[in-house]
Amino acid sequence: MELTSGIFKAAGQIYSNNKGSLLRTFIYTIGHFVIAITVLMLVADVSFMIALTDAIVEPIANSIWYFILDKWWTSKSKNS
């Protein structure tokens, strides 16, 4: 029970400390899914399921990159 409580407390602190970055990352990721599916279907002429698979896997990597970039960027902005 203590471990579960600690995990929820840590997750809550991470969320509280990163609300803006997490929201921007989430919105970016959803937009990326839609754009990637559309482009793959129109340009590469692949099926919806193939486009959907690629559109999920690749943006997850991009969203992690964006979160790291955003945290670095905001840390530099605060120091200026």
NUNULO-537538 format. One line per field, with one value per atom (N, C-alpha, C): residue number from 1; chain; z, x, y. Coordinates in nm, 2 decimals. Each point is the difference from the previous one (the first is absolute). Example, Ala and Ser with C-alpha at 12.3 -4.5 7.8 and 13.67 -1.06 7.14 Angstrom:
<drenbas>
i	c(1_1_1_2_2_2)
ch	c(A_A_A_A_A_A)
z	c(0.78_0.00_0.00_-0.07_0.00_0.08)
x	c(1.32_-0.09_0.09_-0.04_0.09_-0.08)
y	c(-0.57_0.12_0.12_0.11_0.11_0.11)
</drenbas>
This chain:
<drenbas>
i	c(1_1_1_2_2_2_3_3_3_4_4_4_5_5_5_6_6_6_7_7_7_8_8_8_9_9_9_10_10_10_11_11_11_12_12_12_13_13_13_14_14_14_15_15_15_16_16_16_17_17_17_18_18_18_19_19_19_20_20_20_21_21_21_22_22_22_23_23_23_24_24_24_25_25_25_26_26_26_27_27_27_28_28_28_29_29_29_30_30_30_31_31_31_32_32_32_33_33_33_34_34_34_35_35_35_36_36_36_37_37_37_38_38_38_39_39_39_40_40_40_41_41_41_42_42_42_43_43_43_44_44_44_45_45_45_46_46_46_47_47_47_48_48_48_49_49_49_50_50_50_51_51_51_52_52_52_53_53_53_54_54_54_55_55_55_56_56_56_57_57_57_58_58_58_59_59_59_60_60_60_61_61_61_62_62_62_63_63_63_64_64_64_65_65_65_66_66_66_67_67_67_68_68_68_69_69_69_70_70_70_71_71_71_72_72_72_73_73_73_74_74_74_75_75_75_76_76_76_77_77_77_78_78_78_79_79_79_80_80_80)
ch	c(A_A_A_A_A_A_A_A_A_A_A_A_A_A_A_A_A_A_A_A_A_A_A_A_A_A_A_A_A_A_A_A_A_A_A_A_A_A_A_A_A_A_A_A_A_A_A_A_A_A_A_A_A_A_A_A_A_A_A_A_A_A_A_A_A_A_A_A_A_A_A_A_A_A_A_A_A_A_A_A_A_A_A_A_A_A_A_A_A_A_A_A_A_A_A_A_A_A_A_A_A_A_A_A_A_A_A_A_A_A_A_A_A_A_A_A_A_A_A_A_A_A_A_A_A_A_A_A_A_A_A_A_A_A_A_A_A_A_A_A_A_A_A_A_A_A_A_A_A_A_A_A_A_A_A_A_A_A_A_A_A_A_A_A_A_A_A_A_A_A_A_A_A_A_A_A_A_A_A_A_A_A_A_A_A_A_A_A_A_A_A_A_A_A_A_A_A_A_A_A_A_A_A_A_A_A_A_A_A_A_A_A_A_A_A_A_A_A_A_A_A_A_A_A_A_A_A_A_A_A_A_A_A_A_A_A_A_A_A_A)
z	c(0.00_0.00_0.00_0.08_0.00_-0.13_-0.07_-0.13_-0.10_0.00_-0.09_0.03_0.13_0.04_-0.04_0.01_-0.04_-0.15_-0.08_-0.15_-0.04_0.06_-0.03_0.04_0.12_0.04_-0.09_-0.05_-0.09_-0.13_-0.05_-0.13_0.01_0.11_0.03_0.00_0.06_0.00_-0.14_-0.07_-0.14_-0.08_0.01_-0.07_0.04_0.13_0.04_-0.04_-0.01_-0.04_-0.15_-0.08_-0.14_-0.08_0.06_-0.06_-0.14_-0.02_-0.13_-0.10_0.03_-0.09_-0.04_0.10_-0.03_-0.09_0.02_-0.08_-0.14_-0.02_-0.13_-0.07_0.07_-0.05_-0.05_0.08_-0.03_-0.13_-0.01_-0.11_-0.13_0.01_-0.11_-0.05_0.10_-0.04_-0.07_0.04_-0.06_-0.14_-0.02_-0.13_-0.09_0.06_-0.08_-0.05_0.08_-0.04_-0.13_0.01_-0.11_-0.12_0.01_-0.12_-0.06_0.08_-0.05_-0.07_0.05_-0.07_-0.13_0.00_-0.12_-0.11_0.04_-0.10_-0.05_0.08_-0.04_-0.10_0.03_-0.08_-0.14_0.00_-0.12_-0.09_0.07_-0.07_-0.03_0.10_-0.02_-0.04_0.00_-0.05_0.08_0.13_0.08_0.06_0.06_0.06_0.13_0.05_0.12_0.12_0.00_0.12_0.00_-0.12_0.00_0.03_-0.05_0.04_0.15_0.05_0.15_0.08_-0.04_0.08_0.00_-0.12_-0.01_0.07_-0.01_0.06_0.15_0.06_0.15_0.05_-0.07_0.05_-0.02_-0.11_-0.03_0.09_0.02_0.08_0.15_0.04_0.14_0.03_-0.10_0.01_-0.01_-0.09_-0.02_0.13_0.06_0.12_0.11_0.02_0.10_-0.03_-0.12_-0.05_0.03_-0.03_0.02_0.15_0.08_0.15_0.05_-0.04_0.04_-0.05_-0.13_-0.06_0.08_0.02_0.07_0.14_0.08_0.13_-0.01_-0.09_-0.02_-0.04_-0.09_-0.05_0.11_0.08_0.11_0.11_0.02_0.10_-0.04_-0.13_-0.05_0.00_-0.02_0.00_0.14_0.10_0.14_0.04_-0.05_0.04_-0.07_-0.10_-0.07_0.07)
x	c(0.08_-0.08_0.09_0.11_0.09_0.06_0.04_0.06_-0.09_-0.13_-0.10_-0.02_-0.01_-0.02_0.12_0.12_0.12_0.00_-0.04_0.00_-0.10_-0.12_-0.10_0.04_0.07_0.05_0.11_0.09_0.11_-0.06_-0.10_-0.07_-0.07_-0.06_-0.07_0.10_0.11_0.11_0.05_0.03_0.05_-0.11_-0.12_-0.11_-0.01_0.01_-0.01_0.11_0.12_0.12_0.01_-0.08_0.02_-0.13_-0.11_-0.13_0.01_0.07_0.00_0.07_0.12_0.07_-0.08_-0.06_-0.08_-0.12_-0.07_-0.11_0.04_0.11_0.05_0.04_0.07_0.04_-0.11_-0.11_-0.12_-0.07_-0.01_-0.07_0.09_0.13_0.09_-0.01_-0.01_-0.01_-0.12_-0.12_-0.12_0.00_0.04_0.01_0.10_0.10_0.10_-0.07_-0.08_-0.07_-0.08_-0.08_-0.09_0.07_0.11_0.07_0.08_0.06_0.07_-0.09_-0.12_-0.09_-0.04_-0.04_-0.04_0.11_0.12_0.11_0.03_0.01_0.04_-0.11_-0.12_-0.11_0.00_0.03_-0.01_0.13_0.11_0.13_0.05_0.00_0.06_-0.10_-0.13_-0.11_0.00_0.01_0.00_-0.14_-0.03_-0.13_-0.01_-0.12_-0.02_0.07_-0.01_0.07_0.15_0.06_0.15_0.03_-0.08_0.02_-0.02_-0.10_-0.03_0.11_0.06_0.11_0.12_0.04_0.11_-0.03_-0.12_-0.04_0.00_-0.01_0.01_0.14_0.07_0.14_0.09_0.01_0.09_-0.03_-0.12_-0.03_0.03_0.00_0.03_0.15_0.08_0.14_0.02_-0.08_0.01_-0.05_-0.10_-0.06_0.10_0.07_0.11_0.10_0.05_0.10_-0.05_-0.13_-0.06_0.00_-0.04_0.00_0.14_0.10_0.13_0.05_-0.03_0.03_-0.07_-0.13_-0.07_0.05_0.03_0.06_0.13_0.09_0.13_-0.03_-0.09_-0.02_-0.05_-0.10_-0.05_0.10_0.09_0.10_0.10_0.03_0.08_-0.07_-0.13_-0.07_-0.01_-0.01_0.00_0.13_0.11_0.13_0.04_-0.07_0.04_-0.05)
y	c(-0.12_0.12_0.13_-0.01_0.12_0.02_-0.10_0.01_0.07_-0.05_0.06_0.15_0.03_0.14_0.08_-0.05_0.07_0.03_-0.10_0.01_0.11_0.00_0.10_0.14_0.01_0.13_0.05_-0.09_0.04_0.04_-0.07_0.03_0.13_0.03_0.13_0.11_-0.02_0.11_0.02_-0.10_0.01_0.08_-0.04_0.07_0.15_0.03_0.14_0.08_-0.06_0.08_0.01_-0.07_0.00_0.02_0.06_0.01_0.06_0.11_0.07_-0.09_-0.05_-0.09_-0.12_-0.06_-0.12_0.03_0.11_0.03_0.03_0.08_0.03_-0.13_-0.09_-0.13_-0.08_-0.01_-0.07_0.05_0.13_0.06_-0.02_0.02_-0.03_-0.14_-0.10_-0.14_-0.03_0.05_-0.03_0.06_0.12_0.06_-0.07_-0.06_-0.07_-0.13_-0.07_-0.12_0.03_0.10_0.04_0.04_0.08_0.04_-0.12_-0.08_-0.12_-0.10_-0.03_-0.09_0.06_0.13_0.06_0.00_0.05_0.00_-0.14_-0.09_-0.14_-0.06_0.03_-0.05_0.07_0.13_0.08_-0.02_0.01_0.00_-0.14_-0.08_-0.13_-0.11_0.04_-0.08_-0.14_0.01_-0.12_-0.01_-0.12_-0.02_0.08_0.02_0.07_-0.07_-0.14_-0.07_0.02_0.00_0.02_0.14_0.10_0.14_0.02_-0.06_0.01_-0.05_-0.12_-0.06_0.10_0.04_0.09_0.14_0.04_0.13_-0.01_-0.11_-0.02_-0.01_-0.09_-0.03_0.12_0.06_0.11_0.12_0.05_0.11_-0.02_-0.12_-0.03_0.04_-0.04_0.04_0.15_0.06_0.15_0.07_-0.05_0.07_-0.01_-0.11_-0.01_0.10_0.01_0.10_0.14_0.03_0.13_0.04_-0.09_0.02_0.04_-0.08_0.03_0.14_0.03_0.13_0.11_-0.02_0.11_0.02_-0.10_0.02_0.07_-0.04_0.07_0.15_0.02_0.14_0.09_-0.05_0.08_0.02_-0.09_0.02_0.10_0.02_0.10_0.13_0.01_0.12_0.06_-0.08_0.04_0.06_-0.05_0.05_0.13_0.04_0.12_0.13)
</drenbas>
